[in-house]
Amino acid sequence: MPQAQESLTFHDVAVDFTWEEWQLLNPDEKNLYRDVMLENYSNLVSLGYEASKPDTLSKLERGEEPWTAQDELHLVCAGLDISYTDT
């Protein structure tokens, strides 16, 4: 009996790195990541995928890092319990 097919999303074929993992990649690895992610998105579009392009991909197309300095700060601070006291 044929089964219904679920829609494929970009998230299904994307590879995500943490900020720390991204910093460990050399330039060739970052270029390979960009090429593969853009090709994956292009392949999905050719199959009828209609969702908007993720911001990360737009940044990669422009040659920008996929994360901003603010993203890094958010990730670093997310694990810290900072409390302030008045003295």
C-alpha positions in Angstrom: 0.0 0.0 0.0 1.5 3.4 -1.0 2.3 5.8 1.9 1.7 9.5 1.7 4.8 11.5 1.2 5.7 14.2 3.7 6.9 17.6 2.5 10.7 18.0 2.6 11.9 21.2 4.2 15.3 22.9 4.1 15.7 22.0 7.8 15.6 18.3 6.8 18.8 18.7 4.7 20.6 21.5 6.5 23.7 21.1 8.7 23.9 23.4 11.6 27.1 24.3 13.5 27.4 26.0 16.8 29.5 29.2 17.0 32.4 27.3 18.5 32.2 24.6 15.8 32.1 27.2 13.0 35.2 28.8 14.4 37.1 25.5 14.2 36.4 25.2 10.4 39.2 26.2 8.1 38.3 28.5 5.1 38.1 25.5 2.7 35.6 23.8 5.0 33.5 26.9 5.3 33.5 27.3 1.5 32.4 23.6 1.1 29.6 24.2 3.7 28.4 27.2 1.7 28.5 25.4 -1.6 26.6 22.3 -0.2 23.9 24.4 1.6 23.3 26.5 -1.5 23.1 23.4 -3.7 20.7 21.7 -1.2 18.5 24.8 -1.3 18.7 25.0 -5.1 17.7 21.3 -5.4 14.7 21.8 -3.1 13.5 24.8 -5.2 13.8 22.8 -8.4 11.5 20.2 -6.7 8.9 22.9 -6.0 10.0 24.1 -2.5 8.4 27.5 -2.0 9.5 28.7 1.4 11.6 31.8 1.6 15.4 31.5 1.6 16.8 31.3 5.1 18.8 34.3 6.2 21.8 32.2 6.8 21.9 31.2 3.1 21.5 34.8 2.0 24.5 35.7 4.1 26.6 32.9 2.7 25.7 33.9 -0.8 27.0 37.4 -0.1 30.2 35.9 1.3 29.3 36.9 4.9 29.7 34.8 8.0 26.4 33.0 8.8 26.5 34.4 12.4 26.9 37.9 13.6 28.9 39.2 16.6 25.6 39.7 18.4 24.8 36.0 17.8 28.1 35.1 19.4 27.5 37.3 22.4 24.0 35.8 22.9 25.5 32.3 22.8 28.3 33.1 25.2 26.0 34.8 27.7 23.2 32.2 27.4 25.1 29.9 29.7 26.1 32.4 32.3 24.1 33.3 35.4 25.0 37.0 35.9 23.7 38.8 39.0 24.2 42.4 39.9 24.4 43.9 43.3 24.2 47.6 44.4 27.0 48.7 46.6 
